[in-house]
Amino acid sequence: MEQQDFWIIFDACLNHLPAKYAQVFMLREMIELSSDEICEKLE
């Protein structure tokens, strides 16, 4: 139950970020790309 609550809150927080910031956050923290890889991917 606690894990499900975490993901609900996480999703709500992520949805309040500007789209580009949310994308960068996901690439960095969830997919674990480096800053250079993110910059290259997002130009």
Backbone hydrogen bonds, N-H to C=O, Kabsch-Sander energy under -0.5 kcal/mol:
donor,donor_aa,acceptor,acceptor_aa,energy
5,D,1,M,-2.3
6,F,2,E,-2.3
7,W,3,Q,-2.0
8,I,4,Q,-1.8
9,I,5,D,-2.4
10,F,6,F,-3.2
11,D,7,W,-2.3
12,A,8,I,-2.0
13,C,9,I,-2.5
14,L,10,F,-2.7
15,N,11,D,-2.2
16,H,12,A,-0.6
16,H,13,C,-1.1
17,L,14,L,-1.2
22,A,18,P,-2.3
23,Q,19,A,-2.1
24,V,20,K,-2.3
25,F,21,Y,-2.7
26,M,22,A,-2.3
27,L,23,Q,-2.4
28,R,24,V,-2.4
29,E,25,F,-3.1
30,M,25,F,-0.6
30,M,26,M,-1.5
31,I,26,M,-1.9
33,L,27,L,-2.7
38,I,34,S,-2.4
39,C,35,S,-2.5
40,E,36,D,-2.3
41,K,37,E,-2.6
42,L,38,I,-2.8
43,E,39,C,-1.0
